[in-house]
Amino acid sequence: MVFSSTVFVFFFLPLCLLLYFVLPGLKAKNLVLLLFSLVFYAWGEPVYIILMILSILLNYTVGIYMEKIPEWRKGILIAGLIVNLGLLGFFKYYGFAVEIINRLSGLHLSAHTLPLPIGISFYTFQALSYVIDLYRGKIGVQKNPLLFGLYISLFPQLIAGPIVRYSEVEKALGDRTVSFDGLGEGMARFLFGLGKKVLLANTLGAVFDRTGLQTGPASVLTAWIGLIAFSLQLYFDFSGYSDMAIGLGKMLGFDFPENFRMPYASGSITEFWRRWHMTLGSWFREYVYIPLGGSRAGTRRQIFNILIVWMLTGLWHGAAWNFVLWGLYYGVLLLLEKLVIFRFKKMPKWIGHVYTVFLVFLGWGMFLCGSLSEVGQVFTNLFGLGGAAAADAAGLWLLRSDGVLLGIGALFCLPCFLRLREKLMTERRGALTVVCALLFVLCSAFLVAQSYNPFLYFRF
């Protein structure tokens, strides 16, 4: 586990910012960031810091030799891809692969469960984007190993994204403006993200845990309360960390890409995936879907490409059949929209919104599980397939005690709150100061008092 939220907010971050702003010159600032980033990772991963350094050295070397020996560029790229994906595959999918082999062959091979290196999916995808873009001639090689190491290990978005392509920070690594205006703007964005995580995601997560949605029988009412709570928790948890990463980047002089844009306000599944985890969707489109041929080779090929991309998207999130099912579920929905639904007259906005939220929430019913048997339990509960009551005393108690919290969570998913935040940050600086001070006090109180502080995307 990395730093606790309390240690990070009150000790690690202030010390890092103090040294960063006190030391003169960009070289010294970059060295501070690199050292703090490695300490940040090593604090929770003392063994896997070796894997992080190996990834840095591997991809730095691949870049150098692609430039030095241009006639071998393709071979060097392929070797780099194999090693990167091999490391990711070994640590993330080794146990899953052994399970598949055992089922297909009837063997009983044993597989020791390996602890998943935190953030390996994120920093591996960043490294892959670097070597692929370098091969394509879209970026120049980074000859400074310290700057390349900083790109891979930069702590604000190391463990939870957004996935930052090298082209998006190439200039800033060697030449960026560090200012107190950027520090203030970044702090505001950071506090908005911290508020999402601490005040909303954590409290909604506690509601979800009380429902026991995937662990045993529950009434239909209890199950839907649990699913709604999880769906809101996941959004505020992940988008909150993305906001914090973007804010931290702004404090340090970097402009990281947006990762969420009010996804639960979408009017279709297609629109939802243009608003949810945008950097992951963009990565798969740029480096998998388009190279496979995209939609250029006819309908049959497009169907194949979409299903491959979404199966891989599911596997990226976890080495389990429920994630494969979840990915293919979205692949089928997107194909239905492209090939069937969107060919007819567009549905009214409110119908599109209800349809999207309903299907997305059902998708999270697969996502929250650890196995297909748990998926079965979830959907049995949601639709009363096991003869469970529509409502019971436990469900009614949850509705009375947590209904207001669920309503508040739903309200904060509306676009008006994004517009309010943007207006505060651009036009109402006085009001922004008051809001940020209030957020800091509330979040500090919750961090000190709460023992429940999960982070759902650590497992990816």
Summary of the structure (lengths in Angstrom):
residues: 460
radius of gyration: 22.8
end to end distance: 13.2
largest distance: 71.5
contacts: 1480
relative contact order: 0.10
helix: 76%
strand: 0%
